[in-house]
Amino acid sequence: MRDLLDAVAELGVDVGPYLAGFAGVPGEAAPRHLADVISHWASGSYLRDGAEESMRRWLAGPTPVDVLRAAAGASADPEVATELADAAEHARLVRASLLEEGVLPDAVPGR
């Protein structure tokens, strides 16, 4: 998923709709990819131009944490549930940091 976001950003297209897609995909695969994207971004990987700001606004909103928490609660695999719960906590900390910086979350639901 990181490669897709990088490619979308490279084209100058808003990554917001792609990020919002995480919220609507059933199963564990999308939330696990989301966890990877957040981890990758938080470790210093940045997107181009407006894509970076779109990512910051989306991460400042409730959707990433909500998606990860819901997936953790629904997982039948205890290891995956723990992985997703840890990712939800990481996303919560990223969100808190962004909000503290003054980043305003997207007003569009799911973005």
C-alpha positions as a printed NumPy array, in Angstrom:
array([[  0.   ,   0.   ,   0.   ],
       [  2.897,   2.348,   0.683],
       [  3.99 ,   1.966,  -2.923],
       [  0.49 ,   2.831,  -4.135],
       [  0.375,   5.965,  -1.982],
       [  3.847,   6.96 ,  -3.182],
       [  2.775,   6.474,  -6.815],
       [ -0.458,   8.433,  -6.325],
       [  1.463,  11.24 ,  -4.636],
       [  4.048,  11.22 ,  -7.425],
       [  1.238,  11.826,  -9.925],
       [  0.056,  14.805,  -7.9  ],
       [ -3.281,  13.153,  -7.086],
       [ -4.876,  13.617,  -3.652],
       [ -4.115,  10.535,  -1.524],
       [ -7.132,  11.244,   0.7  ],
       [ -9.581,   8.996,  -1.175],
       [ -7.063,   6.154,  -1.118],
       [ -6.576,   6.583,   2.618],
       [-10.344,   6.697,   3.131],
       [-10.559,   3.341,   1.366],
       [ -9.042,   1.658,   4.415],
       [-12.228,   2.345,   6.35 ],
       [-14.487,   0.46 ,   3.983],
       [-12.562,  -2.751,   3.296],
       [-13.705,  -5.769,   5.32 ],
       [-11.283,  -8.225,   6.884],
       [ -7.847,  -7.856,   8.421],
       [ -5.712,  -7.192,   5.342],
       [ -6.593,  -3.494,   4.937],
       [ -6.103,  -2.656,   8.63 ],
       [ -2.766,  -4.483,   8.616],
       [ -1.706,  -2.464,   5.563],
       [ -2.927,   0.669,   7.334],
       [ -0.738,  -0.197,  10.326],
       [  2.223,  -0.549,   7.969],
       [  1.501,   2.783,   6.271],
       [  1.26 ,   4.599,   9.612],
       [  4.443,   2.995,  10.887],
       [  6.284,   3.817,   7.669],
       [  5.046,   7.417,   7.661],
       [  5.783,   7.941,  11.37 ],
       [  9.351,   6.685,  10.912],
       [ 10.125,   9.595,   8.613],
       [  8.801,   8.627,   5.205],
       [  7.178,  11.62 ,   3.584],
       [  4.935,  12.055,   0.583],
       [  5.202,  14.718,  -2.073],
       [  3.674,  18.164,  -1.974],
       [ -0.008,  18.23 ,  -1.009],
       [ -0.073,  14.475,  -0.41 ],
       [  1.92 ,  14.926,   2.788],
       [ -0.553,  17.466,   4.118],
       [ -3.471,  15.224,   3.136],
       [ -1.854,  12.343,   5.027],
       [ -1.288,  14.502,   8.115],
       [ -4.926,  15.718,   8.121],
       [ -6.224,  12.164,   7.698],
       [ -3.995,  10.81 ,  10.481],
       [ -5.173,  13.645,  12.752],
       [ -8.74 ,  12.405,  12.392],
       [-10.379,   9.483,  14.177],
       [-10.622,   7.057,  11.236],
       [ -7.213,   5.321,  11.453],
       [ -7.573,   4.617,  15.175],
       [-11.193,   3.517,  14.776],
       [-10.378,   1.151,  11.893],
       [ -7.493,  -0.455,  13.758],
       [ -9.415,  -0.821,  17.026],
       [-12.413,  -2.365,  15.264],
       [-10.198,  -4.813,  13.377],
       [ -8.359,  -5.76 ,  16.573],
       [-11.659,  -6.455,  18.312],
       [-12.98 ,  -8.52 ,  15.415],
       [ -9.883, -10.615,  14.799],
       [-10.139, -14.317,  15.618],
       [ -6.333, -14.62 ,  15.648],
       [ -4.89 , -13.473,  19.012],
       [ -1.533, -12.511,  17.449],
       [ -3.183, -10.403,  14.757],
       [ -5.511,  -8.864,  17.346],
       [ -2.496,  -7.845,  19.438],
       [ -0.682,  -6.493,  16.357],
       [ -3.719,  -4.388,  15.416],
       [ -4.297,  -3.198,  18.996],
       [ -0.663,  -2.088,  19.182],
       [ -1.056,  -0.343,  15.824],
       [ -4.205,   1.403,  17.092],
       [ -2.249,   2.721,  20.071],
       [  0.535,   3.909,  17.759],
       [ -2.05 ,   5.628,  15.53 ],
       [ -3.565,   7.253,  18.635],
       [ -0.175,   8.637,  19.631],
       [  0.478,   9.906,  16.087],
       [ -2.955,  11.558,  16.099],
       [ -2.341,  13.203,  19.468],
       [  1.015,  14.533,  18.269],
       [ -0.482,  15.949,  15.078],
       [ -3.353,  17.581,  16.95 ],
       [ -0.864,  19.075,  19.402],
       [  1.011,  20.53 ,  16.41 ],
       [ -2.237,  22.173,  15.345],
       [ -2.982,  19.928,  12.368],
       [ -6.7  ,  20.122,  11.649],
       [ -8.307,  16.802,  10.7  ],
       [-10.181,  16.482,   7.456],
       [-13.822,  17.448,   7.755],
       [-14.799,  14.777,   5.227],
       [-15.969,  11.565,   6.964],
       [-13.576,   8.685,   6.334],
       [-10.734,  11.004,   5.276]])
